Amino acid sequence: MDIKPVRTEADYEAALEEIERLLAARPGTPEGDRLEILATLVEAYEDRHYAIPLPDPVEAIIYHLESRGLSRRDLEPFLGSKARVSEVLNRKRPLTLQMIRKLSEGLGLPVETLIQPYPLKQAA
């Protein structure tokens, strides 16, 4: 089983070609084991070189609301008053640690997304 680390773009391309060739391999066979190992190596390479950045926290909250048919009012239990929700979504107030915890627990938003720094609008 001649498998080596995926360190370069050429290694990556070769591993992808081999994975494509092995896609029909059955689990538990030597080919299936090779496919599993190559997939793990390719995934690690992609995580290092093609990482997808996390979304902006406010954009993630807005997307979550829209995709689930929720309104701004549905954020009040997590962020506070109607005015507080407006301030957060209009980038006039940052999310606090308590807000982040509540959004994560109550709506299932990833903490990793919510804790990122994001731009706030300057007061006029």
FENURGI-V415237 format. One record per backbone hydrogen bond with DSSP energy under -0.5 kcal/mol. NH is the residue of the N-H (numbers start at 1). CO is the residue of the C=O. Records with the same first field share a line. If there is no record, write none. Layout:
NH=CO ; CO
This chain:
3=1
7=5
12=8
13=9
14=10
15=11
16=12
17=13
18=14
19=15
20=16
21=17
22=18
23=19 ; 20
25=22
29=26
32=26
33=29
34=30
35=31
36=32
37=33
38=34
39=35
40=36
41=37
42=38
43=39
44=40
45=41
46=42
47=43
48=44
49=45
50=46
53=51
60=56
61=57
62=58
63=59
64=60
65=61
66=62
67=63
68=64 ; 65
69=66
70=65
74=71
75=72
76=73
78=75
79=75
80=76
85=81
86=82
87=83
88=84
89=85
90=86
91=88
92=87
93=87
100=96
101=97
102=98
103=99
104=100
105=101
106=102
107=103
108=103 ; 104
109=103
113=110
114=110
115=111
116=113
121=91
